[in-house]
């Protein structure tokens, strides 16, 4: 069975764009944390905590 419309290139382009935007967003958040907190160690701890808190919230939300 031949596909009617091959969307492989569209999906690849979209996935690349999403990954690029997430990477840029993480870097910008990290730089803002360094700027406002004024300490690299504190900014790293906060930057690690943000995605962990988000994953925990999704995990507990999915259970209910």
PDBQT receptor file of N, H, CA, C and O in Angstrom, charges set to zero:
ATOM      1  N   UNK A   1       0.842  -1.168   0.000  1.00  0.00    +0.000 N 
ATOM      2  CA  UNK A   1       0.000   0.000   0.000  1.00  0.00    +0.000 C 
ATOM      3  C   UNK A   1       0.898   1.245   0.000  1.00  0.00    +0.000 C 
ATOM      4  O   UNK A   1       1.742   1.407   0.881  1.00  0.00    +0.000 OA
ATOM      5  N   UNK A   2       0.712   2.105  -0.976  1.00  0.00    +0.000 N 
ATOM      6  H   UNK A   2       0.026   1.973  -1.692  1.00  0.00    +0.000 HD
ATOM      7  CA  UNK A   2       1.515   3.313  -1.102  1.00  0.00    +0.000 C 
ATOM      8  C   UNK A   2       0.830   4.457  -0.352  1.00  0.00    +0.000 C 
ATOM      9  O   UNK A   2      -0.387   4.619  -0.439  1.00  0.00    +0.000 OA
ATOM     10  N   UNK A   3       1.608   5.244   0.378  1.00  0.00    +0.000 N 
ATOM     11  H   UNK A   3       2.597   5.112   0.448  1.00  0.00    +0.000 HD
ATOM     12  CA  UNK A   3       0.989   6.371   1.090  1.00  0.00    +0.000 C 
ATOM     13  C   UNK A   3       0.506   7.428   0.101  1.00  0.00    +0.000 C 
ATOM     14  O   UNK A   3       1.139   7.687  -0.923  1.00  0.00    +0.000 OA
ATOM     15  N   UNK A   4      -0.620   8.024   0.435  1.00  0.00    +0.000 N 
ATOM     16  H   UNK A   4      -1.134   7.813   1.267  1.00  0.00    +0.000 HD
ATOM     17  CA  UNK A   4      -1.189   9.072  -0.419  1.00  0.00    +0.000 C 
ATOM     18  C   UNK A   4      -0.386  10.363  -0.300  1.00  0.00    +0.000 C 
ATOM     19  O   UNK A   4      -0.123  11.043  -1.293  1.00  0.00    +0.000 OA
ATOM     20  N   UNK A   5      -0.005  10.685   0.924  1.00  0.00    +0.000 N 
ATOM     21  H   UNK A   5      -0.219  10.133   1.730  1.00  0.00    +0.000 HD
ATOM     22  CA  UNK A   5       0.739  11.917   1.152  1.00  0.00    +0.000 C 
ATOM     23  C   UNK A   5       1.802  11.620   2.193  1.00  0.00    +0.000 C 
ATOM     24  O   UNK A   5       1.481  11.313   3.341  1.00  0.00    +0.000 OA
ATOM     25  N   UNK A   6       3.064  11.709   1.801  1.00  0.00    +0.000 N 
ATOM     26  H   UNK A   6       3.325  11.958   0.869  1.00  0.00    +0.000 HD
ATOM     27  CA  UNK A   6       4.172  11.418   2.706  1.00  0.00    +0.000 C 
ATOM     28  C   UNK A   6       4.470  12.657   3.544  1.00  0.00    +0.000 C 
ATOM     29  O   UNK A   6       4.858  13.697   3.012  1.00  0.00    +0.000 OA
ATOM     30  N   UNK A   7       4.288  12.541   4.844  1.00  0.00    +0.000 N 
ATOM     31  H   UNK A   7       3.972  11.696   5.277  1.00  0.00    +0.000 HD
ATOM     32  CA  UNK A   7       4.505  13.674   5.748  1.00  0.00    +0.000 C 
ATOM     33  C   UNK A   7       5.809  13.558   6.540  1.00  0.00    +0.000 C 
ATOM     34  O   UNK A   7       5.987  14.231   7.555  1.00  0.00    +0.000 OA
ATOM     35  N   UNK A   8       6.698  12.718   6.079  1.00  0.00    +0.000 N 
ATOM     36  H   UNK A   8       6.553  12.171   5.255  1.00  0.00    +0.000 HD
ATOM     37  CA  UNK A   8       7.954  12.502   6.788  1.00  0.00    +0.000 C 
ATOM     38  C   UNK A   8       8.760  13.788   6.911  1.00  0.00    +0.000 C 
ATOM     39  O   UNK A   8       9.259  14.099   7.993  1.00  0.00    +0.000 OA
ATOM     40  N   UNK A   9       8.894  14.525   5.842  1.00  0.00    +0.000 N 
ATOM     41  H   UNK A   9       8.489  14.271   4.964  1.00  0.00    +0.000 HD
ATOM     42  CA  UNK A   9       9.693  15.756   5.905  1.00  0.00    +0.000 C 
ATOM     43  C   UNK A   9       9.023  16.800   6.786  1.00  0.00    +0.000 C 
ATOM     44  O   UNK A   9       9.708  17.544   7.488  1.00  0.00    +0.000 OA
ATOM     45  N   UNK A  10       7.702  16.868   6.760  1.00  0.00    +0.000 N 
ATOM     46  H   UNK A  10       7.146  16.264   6.189  1.00  0.00    +0.000 HD
ATOM     47  CA  UNK A  10       6.983  17.814   7.609  1.00  0.00    +0.000 C 
ATOM     48  C   UNK A  10       7.179  17.479   9.091  1.00  0.00    +0.000 C 
ATOM     49  O   UNK A  10       7.416  18.371   9.905  1.00  0.00    +0.000 OA
ATOM     50  N   UNK A  11       7.079  16.198   9.435  1.00  0.00    +0.000 N 
ATOM     51  H   UNK A  11       6.886  15.473   8.773  1.00  0.00    +0.000 HD
ATOM     52  CA  UNK A  11       7.259  15.778  10.818  1.00  0.00    +0.000 C 
ATOM     53  C   UNK A  11       8.702  16.013  11.267  1.00  0.00    +0.000 C 
ATOM     54  O   UNK A  11       8.937  16.455  12.392  1.00  0.00    +0.000 OA
ATOM     55  N   UNK A  12       9.661  15.723  10.399  1.00  0.00    +0.000 N 
ATOM     56  H   UNK A  12       9.470  15.365   9.485  1.00  0.00    +0.000 HD
ATOM     57  CA  UNK A  12      11.065  15.953  10.745  1.00  0.00    +0.000 C 
ATOM     58  C   UNK A  12      11.358  17.435  10.974  1.00  0.00    +0.000 C 
ATOM     59  O   UNK A  12      12.055  17.796  11.923  1.00  0.00    +0.000 OA
ATOM     60  N   UNK A  13      10.830  18.277  10.111  1.00  0.00    +0.000 N 
ATOM     61  H   UNK A  13      10.265  17.984   9.341  1.00  0.00    +0.000 HD
ATOM     62  CA  UNK A  13      11.036  19.716  10.260  1.00  0.00    +0.000 C 
ATOM     63  C   UNK A  13      10.389  20.240  11.535  1.00  0.00    +0.000 C 
ATOM     64  O   UNK A  13      10.980  21.046  12.253  1.00  0.00    +0.000 OA
ATOM     65  N   UNK A  14       9.180  19.782  11.812  1.00  0.00    +0.000 N 
ATOM     66  H   UNK A  14       8.700  19.127  11.228  1.00  0.00    +0.000 HD
ATOM     67  CA  UNK A  14       8.475  20.218  13.007  1.00  0.00    +0.000 C 
ATOM     68  C   UNK A  14       9.184  19.752  14.272  1.00  0.00    +0.000 C 
ATOM     69  O   UNK A  14       9.311  20.508  15.235  1.00  0.00    +0.000 OA
ATOM     70  N   UNK A  15       9.644  18.511  14.266  1.00  0.00    +0.000 N 
ATOM     71  H   UNK A  15       9.541  17.897  13.484  1.00  0.00    +0.000 HD
ATOM     72  CA  UNK A  15      10.364  17.983  15.427  1.00  0.00    +0.000 C 
ATOM     73  C   UNK A  15      11.658  18.744  15.662  1.00  0.00    +0.000 C 
ATOM     74  O   UNK A  15      12.004  19.042  16.805  1.00  0.00    +0.000 OA
ATOM     75  N   UNK A  16      12.372  19.057  14.599  1.00  0.00    +0.000 N 
ATOM     76  H   UNK A  16      12.091  18.815  13.670  1.00  0.00    +0.000 HD
ATOM     77  CA  UNK A  16      13.605  19.834  14.725  1.00  0.00    +0.000 C 
ATOM     78  C   UNK A  16      13.313  21.224  15.305  1.00  0.00    +0.000 C 
ATOM     79  O   UNK A  16      14.055  21.714  16.155  1.00  0.00    +0.000 OA
ATOM     80  N   UNK A  17      12.238  21.849  14.845  1.00  0.00    +0.000 N 
ATOM     81  H   UNK A  17      11.634  21.451  14.154  1.00  0.00    +0.000 HD
ATOM     82  CA  UNK A  17      11.866  23.177  15.334  1.00  0.00    +0.000 C 
ATOM     83  C   UNK A  17      11.508  23.134  16.810  1.00  0.00    +0.000 C 
ATOM     84  O   UNK A  17      11.906  24.019  17.567  1.00  0.00    +0.000 OA
ATOM     85  N   UNK A  18      10.768  22.128  17.228  1.00  0.00    +0.000 N 
ATOM     86  H   UNK A  18      10.444  21.408  16.613  1.00  0.00    +0.000 HD
ATOM     87  CA  UNK A  18      10.380  22.005  18.640  1.00  0.00    +0.000 C 
ATOM     88  C   UNK A  18      11.607  21.790  19.518  1.00  0.00    +0.000 C 
ATOM     89  O   UNK A  18      11.732  22.419  20.568  1.00  0.00    +0.000 OA
ATOM     90  N   UNK A  19      12.499  20.920  19.107  1.00  0.00    +0.000 N 
ATOM     91  H   UNK A  19      12.397  20.408  18.254  1.00  0.00    +0.000 HD
ATOM     92  CA  UNK A  19      13.713  20.662  19.898  1.00  0.00    +0.000 C 
ATOM     93  C   UNK A  19      14.584  21.913  19.978  1.00  0.00    +0.000 C 
ATOM     94  O   UNK A  19      15.136  22.225  21.032  1.00  0.00    +0.000 OA
ATOM     95  N   UNK A  20      14.703  22.625  18.859  1.00  0.00    +0.000 N 
ATOM     96  H   UNK A  20      14.254  22.372  18.002  1.00  0.00    +0.000 HD
ATOM     97  CA  UNK A  20      15.496  23.859  18.852  1.00  0.00    +0.000 C 
ATOM     98  C   UNK A  20      14.897  24.910  19.792  1.00  0.00    +0.000 C 
ATOM     99  O   UNK A  20      15.624  25.560  20.543  1.00  0.00    +0.000 OA
ATOM    100  N   UNK A  21      13.584  25.073  19.747  1.00  0.00    +0.000 N 
ATOM    101  H   UNK A  21      12.994  24.545  19.137  1.00  0.00    +0.000 HD
ATOM    102  CA  UNK A  21      12.936  26.061  20.610  1.00  0.00    +0.000 C 
ATOM    103  C   UNK A  21      13.021  25.680  22.081  1.00  0.00    +0.000 C 
ATOM    104  O   UNK A  21      13.195  26.554  22.929  1.00  0.00    +0.000 OA
ATOM    105  N   UNK A  22      12.904  24.404  22.401  1.00  0.00    +0.000 N 
ATOM    106  H   UNK A  22      12.763  23.693  21.711  1.00  0.00    +0.000 HD
ATOM    107  CA  UNK A  22      13.056  23.967  23.793  1.00  0.00    +0.000 C 
ATOM    108  C   UNK A  22      14.475  24.211  24.295  1.00  0.00    +0.000 C 
ATOM    109  O   UNK A  22      14.670  24.632  25.435  1.00  0.00    +0.000 OA
ATOM    110  N   UNK A  23      15.448  23.951  23.456  1.00  0.00    +0.000 N 
ATOM    111  H   UNK A  23      15.290  23.609  22.530  1.00  0.00    +0.000 HD
ATOM    112  CA  UNK A  23      16.847  24.177  23.841  1.00  0.00    +0.000 C 
ATOM    113  C   UNK A  23      17.107  25.663  24.091  1.00  0.00    +0.000 C 
ATOM    114  O   UNK A  23      17.709  26.031  25.100  1.00  0.00    +0.000 OA
ATOM    115  N   UNK A  24      16.656  26.503  23.181  1.00  0.00    +0.000 N 
ATOM    116  H   UNK A  24      16.167  26.204  22.361  1.00  0.00    +0.000 HD
ATOM    117  CA  UNK A  24      16.841  27.942  23.355  1.00  0.00    +0.000 C 
ATOM    118  C   UNK A  24      16.121  28.425  24.609  1.00  0.00    +0.000 C 
ATOM    119  O   UNK A  24      16.647  29.254  25.352  1.00  0.00    +0.000 OA
ATOM    120  N   UNK A  25      14.917  27.907  24.844  1.00  0.00    +0.000 N 
ATOM    121  H   UNK A  25      14.489  27.234  24.240  1.00  0.00    +0.000 HD
ATOM    122  CA  UNK A  25      14.164  28.284  26.040  1.00  0.00    +0.000 C 
ATOM    123  C   UNK A  25      14.872  27.892  27.322  1.00  0.00    +0.000 C 
ATOM    124  O   UNK A  25      14.903  28.670  28.276  1.00  0.00    +0.000 OA
ATOM    125  N   UNK A  26      15.445  26.687  27.357  1.00  0.00    +0.000 N 
ATOM    126  H   UNK A  26      15.420  26.055  26.583  1.00  0.00    +0.000 HD
ATOM    127  CA  UNK A  26      16.163  26.251  28.557  1.00  0.00    +0.000 C 
ATOM    128  C   UNK A  26      17.389  27.122  28.821  1.00  0.00    +0.000 C 
ATOM    129  O   UNK A  26      17.681  27.467  29.966  1.00  0.00    +0.000 OA
ATOM    130  N   UNK A  27      18.102  27.472  27.753  1.00  0.00    +0.000 N 
ATOM    131  H   UNK A  27      17.865  27.191  26.823  1.00  0.00    +0.000 HD
ATOM    132  CA  UNK A  27      19.288  28.325  27.917  1.00  0.00    +0.000 C 
ATOM    133  C   UNK A  27      18.884  29.704  28.421  1.00  0.00    +0.000 C 
ATOM    134  O   UNK A  27      19.531  30.253  29.314  1.00  0.00    +0.000 OA
ATOM    135  N   UNK A  28      17.826  30.263  27.860  1.00  0.00    +0.000 N 
ATOM    136  H   UNK A  28      17.300  29.817  27.136  1.00  0.00    +0.000 HD
ATOM    137  CA  UNK A  28      17.382  31.584  28.301  1.00  0.00    +0.000 C 
ATOM    138  C   UNK A  28      16.911  31.568  29.756  1.00  0.00    +0.000 C 
ATOM    139  O   UNK A  28      17.214  32.489  30.516  1.00  0.00    +0.000 OA
ATOM    140  N   UNK A  29      16.178  30.535  30.143  1.00  0.00    +0.000 N 
ATOM    141  H   UNK A  29      15.932  29.788  29.526  1.00  0.00    +0.000 HD
ATOM    142  CA  UNK A  29      15.743  30.430  31.541  1.00  0.00    +0.000 C 
ATOM    143  C   UNK A  29      16.948  30.324  32.460  1.00  0.00    +0.000 C 
ATOM    144  O   UNK A  29      16.970  30.942  33.525  1.00  0.00    +0.000 OA
ATOM    145  N   UNK A  30      17.941  29.555  32.066  1.00  0.00    +0.000 N 
ATOM    146  H   UNK A  30      17.923  29.053  31.201  1.00  0.00    +0.000 HD
ATOM    147  CA  UNK A  30      19.144  29.409  32.885  1.00  0.00    +0.000 C 
ATOM    148  C   UNK A  30      19.881  30.739  33.011  1.00  0.00    +0.000 C 
ATOM    149  O   UNK A  30      20.358  31.081  34.093  1.00  0.00    +0.000 OA
ATOM    150  N   UNK A  31      19.978  31.486  31.919  1.00  0.00    +0.000 N 
ATOM    151  H   UNK A  31      19.591  31.208  31.040  1.00  0.00    +0.000 HD
ATOM    152  CA  UNK A  31      20.652  32.791  31.981  1.00  0.00    +0.000 C 
ATOM    153  C   UNK A  31      19.879  33.779  32.852  1.00  0.00    +0.000 C 
ATOM    154  O   UNK A  31      20.485  34.557  33.590  1.00  0.00    +0.000 OA
ATOM    155  N   UNK A  32      18.562  33.758  32.775  1.00  0.00    +0.000 N 
ATOM    156  H   UNK A  32      18.070  33.126  32.176  1.00  0.00    +0.000 HD
ATOM    157  CA  UNK A  32      17.757  34.638  33.623  1.00  0.00    +0.000 C 
ATOM    158  C   UNK A  32      17.915  34.245  35.094  1.00  0.00    +0.000 C 
ATOM    159  O   UNK A  32      17.983  35.113  35.965  1.00  0.00    +0.000 OA
ATOM    160  N   UNK A  33      17.972  32.951  35.367  1.00  0.00    +0.000 N 
ATOM    161  H   UNK A  33      17.917  32.246  34.660  1.00  0.00    +0.000 HD
ATOM    162  CA  UNK A  33      18.191  32.508  36.753  1.00  0.00    +0.000 C 
ATOM    163  C   UNK A  33      19.537  32.991  37.280  1.00  0.00    +0.000 C 
ATOM    164  O   UNK A  33      19.633  33.457  38.415  1.00  0.00    +0.000 OA
ATOM    165  N   UNK A  34      20.571  32.880  36.457  1.00  0.00    +0.000 N 
ATOM    166  H   UNK A  34      20.493  32.501  35.535  1.00  0.00    +0.000 HD
ATOM    167  CA  UNK A  34      21.895  33.362  36.879  1.00  0.00    +0.000 C 
ATOM    168  C   UNK A  34      21.844  34.871  37.127  1.00  0.00    +0.000 C 
ATOM    169  O   UNK A  34      22.410  35.366  38.102  1.00  0.00    +0.000 OA
ATOM    170  N   UNK A  35      21.166  35.591  36.242  1.00  0.00    +0.000 N 
ATOM    171  H   UNK A  35      20.707  35.188  35.450  1.00  0.00    +0.000 HD
ATOM    172  CA  UNK A  35      21.099  37.043  36.367  1.00  0.00    +0.000 C 
ATOM    173  C   UNK A  35      20.387  37.456  37.652  1.00  0.00    +0.000 C 
ATOM    174  O   UNK A  35      20.876  38.316  38.385  1.00  0.00    +0.000 OA
ATOM    175  N   UNK A  36      19.229  36.844  37.928  1.00  0.00    +0.000 N 
ATOM    176  H   UNK A  36      18.832  36.146  37.332  1.00  0.00    +0.000 HD
ATOM    177  CA  UNK A  36      18.448  37.270  39.080  1.00  0.00    +0.000 C 
ATOM    178  C   UNK A  36      18.967  36.688  40.399  1.00  0.00    +0.000 C 
ATOM    179  O   UNK A  36      18.912  37.350  41.435  1.00  0.00    +0.000 OA
ATOM    180  N   UNK A  37      19.466  35.462  40.359  1.00  0.00    +0.000 N 
ATOM    181  H   UNK A  37      19.511  34.925  39.517  1.00  0.00    +0.000 HD
ATOM    182  CA  UNK A  37      19.953  34.866  41.603  1.00  0.00    +0.000 C 
ATOM    183  C   UNK A  37      21.384  35.294  41.916  1.00  0.00    +0.000 C 
ATOM    184  O   UNK A  37      21.768  35.362  43.084  1.00  0.00    +0.000 OA
ATOM    185  N   UNK A  38      22.162  35.579  40.899  1.00  0.00    +0.000 N 
ATOM    186  H   UNK A  38      21.850  35.523  39.951  1.00  0.00    +0.000 HD
ATOM    187  CA  UNK A  38      23.509  36.079  41.105  1.00  0.00    +0.000 C 
ATOM    188  C   UNK A  38      24.510  35.042  41.554  1.00  0.00    +0.000 C 
ATOM    189  O   UNK A  38      25.622  35.387  41.953  1.00  0.00    +0.000 OA
ATOM    190  N   UNK A  39      24.135  33.775  41.496  1.00  0.00    +0.000 N 
ATOM    191  H   UNK A  39      23.232  33.494  41.172  1.00  0.00    +0.000 HD
ATOM    192  CA  UNK A  39      25.027  32.721  41.946  1.00  0.00    +0.000 C 
ATOM    193  C   UNK A  39      24.849  31.528  41.012  1.00  0.00    +0.000 C 
ATOM    194  O   UNK A  39      23.726  31.073  40.793  1.00  0.00    +0.000 OA
ATOM    195  N   UNK A  40      25.940  31.026  40.464  1.00  0.00    +0.000 N 
ATOM    196  H   UNK A  40      26.852  31.396  40.641  1.00  0.00    +0.000 HD
ATOM    197  CA  UNK A  40      25.871  29.928  39.506  1.00  0.00    +0.000 C 
ATOM    198  C   UNK A  40      25.335  28.651  40.150  1.00  0.00    +0.000 C 
ATOM    199  O   UNK A  40      24.510  27.959  39.552  1.00  0.00    +0.000 OA
ATOM    200  N   UNK A  41      25.786  28.334  41.345  1.00  0.00    +0.000 N 
ATOM    201  H   UNK A  41      26.456  28.896  41.830  1.00  0.00    +0.000 HD
ATOM    202  CA  UNK A  41      25.359  27.104  42.016  1.00  0.00    +0.000 C 
ATOM    203  C   UNK A  41      23.856  27.122  42.287  1.00  0.00    +0.000 C 
ATOM    204  O   UNK A  41      23.175  26.122  42.063  1.00  0.00    +0.000 OA
ATOM    205  N   UNK A  42      23.345  28.235  42.760  1.00  0.00    +0.000 N 
ATOM    206  H   UNK A  42      23.899  29.047  42.943  1.00  0.00    +0.000 HD
ATOM    207  CA  UNK A  42      21.914  28.357  43.035  1.00  0.00    +0.000 C 
ATOM    208  C   UNK A  42      21.109  28.278  41.742  1.00  0.00    +0.000 C 
ATOM    209  O   UNK A  42      20.030  27.686  41.722  1.00  0.00    +0.000 OA
ATOM    210  N   UNK A  43      21.617  28.863  40.674  1.00  0.00    +0.000 N 
ATOM    211  H   UNK A  43      22.493  29.344  40.691  1.00  0.00    +0.000 HD
ATOM    212  CA  UNK A  43      20.925  28.819  39.391  1.00  0.00    +0.000 C 
ATOM    213  C   UNK A  43      20.865  27.398  38.841  1.00  0.00    +0.000 C 
ATOM    214  O   UNK A  43      19.855  26.998  38.261  1.00  0.00    +0.000 OA
ATOM    215  N   UNK A  44      21.937  26.637  39.020  1.00  0.00    +0.000 N 
ATOM    216  H   UNK A  44      22.758  26.961  39.491  1.00  0.00    +0.000 HD
ATOM    217  CA  UNK A  44      21.947  25.239  38.566  1.00  0.00    +0.000 C 
ATOM    218  C   UNK A  44      20.931  24.420  39.347  1.00  0.00    +0.000 C 
ATOM    219  O   UNK A  44      20.201  23.620  38.762  1.00  0.00    +0.000 OA
ATOM    220  N   UNK A  45      20.876  24.609  40.651  1.00  0.00    +0.000 N 
ATOM    221  H   UNK A  45      21.470  25.259  41.125  1.00  0.00    +0.000 HD
ATOM    222  CA  UNK A  45      19.920  23.867  41.481  1.00  0.00    +0.000 C 
ATOM    223  C   UNK A  45      18.489  24.213  41.072  1.00  0.00    +0.000 C 
ATOM    224  O   UNK A  45      17.647  23.322  40.967  1.00  0.00    +0.000 OA
ATOM    225  N   UNK A  46      18.209  25.483  40.842  1.00  0.00    +0.000 N 
ATOM    226  H   UNK A  46      18.893  26.207  40.927  1.00  0.00    +0.000 HD
ATOM    227  CA  UNK A  46      16.867  25.895  40.426  1.00  0.00    +0.000 C 
ATOM    228  C   UNK A  46      16.552  25.377  39.024  1.00  0.00    +0.000 C 
ATOM    229  O   UNK A  46      15.424  24.960  38.760  1.00  0.00    +0.000 OA
ATOM    230  N   UNK A  47      17.531  25.398  38.127  1.00  0.00    +0.000 N 
ATOM    231  H   UNK A  47      18.448  25.737  38.341  1.00  0.00    +0.000 HD
ATOM    232  CA  UNK A  47      17.311  24.932  36.759  1.00  0.00    +0.000 C 
ATOM    233  C   UNK A  47      17.041  23.434  36.722  1.00  0.00    +0.000 C 
ATOM    234  O   UNK A  47      16.278  22.968  35.876  1.00  0.00    +0.000 OA
ATOM    235  N   UNK A  48      17.646  22.681  37.611  1.00  0.00    +0.000 N 
ATOM    236  H   UNK A  48      18.266  23.060  38.299  1.00  0.00    +0.000 HD
ATOM    237  CA  UNK A  48      17.374  21.242  37.681  1.00  0.00    +0.000 C 
ATOM    238  C   UNK A  48      16.014  20.994  38.320  1.00  0.00    +0.000 C 
ATOM    239  O   UNK A  48      15.312  20.055  37.944  1.00  0.00    +0.000 OA
ATOM    240  N   UNK A  49      15.646  21.815  39.264  1.00  0.00    +0.000 N 
ATOM    241  H   UNK A  49      16.216  22.578  39.570  1.00  0.00    +0.000 HD
ATOM    242  CA  UNK A  49      14.395  21.617  39.997  1.00  0.00    +0.000 C 
ATOM    243  C   UNK A  49      13.161  21.917  39.147  1.00  0.00    +0.000 C 
ATOM    244  O   UNK A  49      12.123  21.288  39.350  1.00  0.00    +0.000 OA
ATOM    245  N   UNK A  50      13.238  22.842  38.216  1.00  0.00    +0.000 N 
ATOM    246  H   UNK A  50      14.081  23.353  38.051  1.00  0.00    +0.000 HD
ATOM    247  CA  UNK A  50      12.072  23.239  37.419  1.00  0.00    +0.000 C 
ATOM    248  C   UNK A  50      11.505  22.065  36.612  1.00  0.00    +0.000 C 
ATOM    249  O   UNK A  50      10.309  21.798  36.726  1.00  0.00    +0.000 OA
ATOM    250  N   UNK A  51      12.299  21.348  35.800  1.00  0.00    +0.000 N 
ATOM    251  H   UNK A  51      13.271  21.565  35.707  1.00  0.00    +0.000 HD
ATOM    252  CA  UNK A  51      11.706  20.223  35.059  1.00  0.00    +0.000 C 
ATOM    253  C   UNK A  51      11.281  19.071  35.958  1.00  0.00    +0.000 C 
ATOM    254  O   UNK A  51      10.315  18.371  35.653  1.00  0.00    +0.000 OA
ATOM    255  N   UNK A  52      11.997  18.866  37.068  1.00  0.00    +0.000 N 
ATOM    256  H   UNK A  52      12.782  19.434  37.315  1.00  0.00    +0.000 HD
ATOM    257  CA  UNK A  52      11.604  17.800  37.990  1.00  0.00    +0.000 C 
ATOM    258  C   UNK A  52      10.255  18.095  38.626  1.00  0.00    +0.000 C 
ATOM    259  O   UNK A  52       9.432  17.192  38.778  1.00  0.00    +0.000 OA
ATOM    260  N   UNK A  53      10.019  19.335  38.996  1.00  0.00    +0.000 N 
ATOM    261  H   UNK A  53      10.687  20.069  38.872  1.00  0.00    +0.000 HD
ATOM    262  CA  UNK A  53       8.730  19.716  39.564  1.00  0.00    +0.000 C 
ATOM    263  C   UNK A  53       7.618  19.570  38.534  1.00  0.00    +0.000 C 
ATOM    264  O   UNK A  53       6.511  19.147  38.868  1.00  0.00    +0.000 OA
ATOM    265  N   UNK A  54       7.906  19.915  37.293  1.00  0.00    +0.000 N 
ATOM    266  H   UNK A  54       8.805  20.259  37.022  1.00  0.00    +0.000 HD
ATOM    267  CA  UNK A  54       6.913  19.782  36.234  1.00  0.00    +0.000 C 
ATOM    268  C   UNK A  54       6.574  18.315  35.975  1.00  0.00    +0.000 C 
ATOM    269  O   UNK A  54       5.404  17.972  35.804  1.00  0.00    +0.000 OA
ATOM    270  N   UNK A  55       7.579  17.452  35.946  1.00  0.00    +0.000 N 
ATOM    271  H   UNK A  55       8.529  17.730  36.085  1.00  0.00    +0.000 HD
ATOM    272  CA  UNK A  55       7.333  16.014  35.768  1.00  0.00    +0.000 C 
ATOM    273  C   UNK A  55       6.544  15.448  36.935  1.00  0.00    +0.000 C 
ATOM    274  O   UNK A  55       5.640  14.637  36.737  1.00  0.00    +0.000 OA
ATOM    275  N   UNK A  56       6.875  15.866  38.141  1.00  0.00    +0.000 N 
ATOM    276  H   UNK A  56       7.610  16.525  38.302  1.00  0.00    +0.000 HD
ATOM    277  CA  UNK A  56       6.132  15.404  39.310  1.00  0.00    +0.000 C 
ATOM    278  C   UNK A  56       4.681  15.853  39.276  1.00  0.00    +0.000 C 
ATOM    279  O   UNK A  56       3.786  15.097  39.654  1.00  0.00    +0.000 OA
ATOM    280  N   UNK A  57       4.445  17.070  38.831  1.00  0.00    +0.000 N 
ATOM    281  H   UNK A  57       5.172  17.684  38.524  1.00  0.00    +0.000 HD
ATOM    282  CA  UNK A  57       3.065  17.566  38.747  1.00  0.00    +0.000 C 
ATOM    283  C   UNK A  57       2.272  16.782  37.709  1.00  0.00    +0.000 C 
ATOM    284  O   UNK A  57       1.115  16.440  37.952  1.00  0.00    +0.000 OA
ATOM    285  N   UNK A  58       2.868  16.495  36.567  1.00  0.00    +0.000 N 
ATOM    286  H   UNK A  58       3.808  16.773  36.370  1.00  0.00    +0.000 HD
ATOM    287  CA  UNK A  58       2.171  15.692  35.560  1.00  0.00    +0.000 C 
ATOM    288  C   UNK A  58       1.932  14.272  36.049  1.00  0.00    +0.000 C 
ATOM    289  O   UNK A  58       0.884  13.685  35.780  1.00  0.00    +0.000 OA
ATOM    290  N   UNK A  59       2.900  13.726  36.764  1.00  0.00    +0.000 N 
ATOM    291  H   UNK A  59       3.751  14.203  36.983  1.00  0.00    +0.000 HD
ATOM    292  CA  UNK A  59       2.767  12.363  37.279  1.00  0.00    +0.000 C 
ATOM    293  C   UNK A  59       1.611  12.266  38.281  1.00  0.00    +0.000 C 
ATOM    294  O   UNK A  59       0.784  11.359  38.191  1.00  0.00    +0.000 OA
ATOM    295  N   UNK A  60       1.558  13.191  39.225  1.00  0.00    +0.000 N 
ATOM    296  H   UNK A  60       2.230  13.928  39.298  1.00  0.00    +0.000 HD
ATOM    297  CA  UNK A  60       0.500  13.136  40.215  1.00  0.00    +0.000 C 
ATOM    298  C   UNK A  60      -0.861  13.522  39.636  1.00  0.00    +0.000 C 
ATOM    299  O   UNK A  60      -1.894  13.043  40.104  1.00  0.00    +0.000 OA
ATOM    300  N   UNK A  61      -0.862  14.377  38.631  1.00  0.00    +0.000 N 
ATOM    301  H   UNK A  61      -0.023  14.766  38.251  1.00  0.00    +0.000 HD
ATOM    302  CA  UNK A  61      -2.109  14.757  37.985  1.00  0.00    +0.000 C 
ATOM    303  C   UNK A  61      -2.684  13.601  37.176  1.00  0.00    +0.000 C 
ATOM    304  O   UNK A  61      -3.903  13.443  37.105  1.00  0.00    +0.000 OA
ATOM    305  N   UNK A  62      -1.827  12.795  36.567  1.00  0.00    +0.000 N 
ATOM    306  H   UNK A  62      -0.837  12.923  36.625  1.00  0.00    +0.000 HD
ATOM    307  CA  UNK A  62      -2.279  11.673  35.748  1.00  0.00    +0.000 C 
ATOM    308  C   UNK A  62      -2.862  10.555  36.610  1.00  0.00    +0.000 C 
ATOM    309  O   UNK A  62      -3.647   9.744  36.118  1.00  0.00    +0.000 OA
ATOM    310  N   UNK A  63      -2.497  10.502  37.858  1.00  0.00    +0.000 N 
ATOM    311  H   UNK A  63      -1.859  11.160  38.257  1.00  0.00    +0.000 HD
ATOM    312  CA  UNK A  63      -3.005   9.447  38.732  1.00  0.00    +0.000 C 
ATOM    313  C   UNK A  63      -4.426   9.720  39.188  1.00  0.00    +0.000 C 
ATOM    314  O   UNK A  63      -5.114   8.796  39.622  1.00  0.00    +0.000 OA
ATOM    315  N   UNK A  64      -4.887  10.961  39.101  1.00  0.00    +0.000 N 
ATOM    316  H   UNK A  64      -4.329  11.711  38.748  1.00  0.00    +0.000 HD
ATOM    317  CA  UNK A  64      -6.230  11.287  39.593  1.00  0.00    +0.000 C 
ATOM    318  C   UNK A  64      -7.156  11.669  38.488  1.00  0.00    +0.000 C 
ATOM    319  O   UNK A  64      -8.323  11.971  38.737  1.00  0.00    +0.000 OA
TER     320      UNK A  64
